Amino acid sequence: MFAYAEDLELTDKMSRLAREELRHYEQVAKLIGALKIAPRRLAPGRYATQLRRLVASSEPQREVDLMICGAFIEARSCERFAALGAATVSPLDDLFRGLHEAEARHYQLYLDLAARAAARADTEIAERIAVFAACEAQLITDPDPLFRFHSGPPQQATGCVASAARQRLKLRAVLIPAQHAALIVPIPKTMRVRGRPSISKA
């Protein structure tokens, strides 16, 4: 946000998003306190780091890529929160469903901002989305040494087990299960949430 301080429309939208994310943090902190869960620091996973390596180093492509990267991170969060909301009970399910709805808005905002930046730079966005999509699909299906929110399958499933598991992960381009969704994100069948996803024609 601060890298584009001269863009008041972008900073206004991003500051609103940041405030909502802080409210989510407070919700989670309150809930884990009520559940007597002791928080602990964890090493970050590979997901966001690997995606951000695709971001261009120079403008105007850098702004477009940053917005696309943010859209994929939020969209995958949307999918994961929907799955958790369907698999848990109160009070967790209500929290996760609320976060799912928020992340759906967030990734759409990032995607809109990416399209806006691309239009100003007179550049195409579809090709860059495809590049990020290919990397993102690999990150969520390749065995992952760290089990985190955006992890792929745990690396402990090695050898024949891992091979069989990866054979079952048939990717299809589907829309994230949220209203007004537009970003194509591959979701393994084993990670699908309840409800029938729409098949993208893009």
Secondary structure, DSSP 4 states (H G I P E B T S, - for coil): -GGGTT-HHHHHHHHHHHHHHHHHHHHHHHHHHHTT---------SHHHHHHTTS-SSTTHHHHHHHHHHHHHHHHHHHHHHHHHHH--TTHHHHHHHHHHHHHHHHHHHHHHHHHHHHHHT--SHHHHHHHHHHHHHHHHS-BSS--TT--SBTTS-HHHHHHHHHH----EEE-SSTT---EEE--GGGPPSS-PPBP--
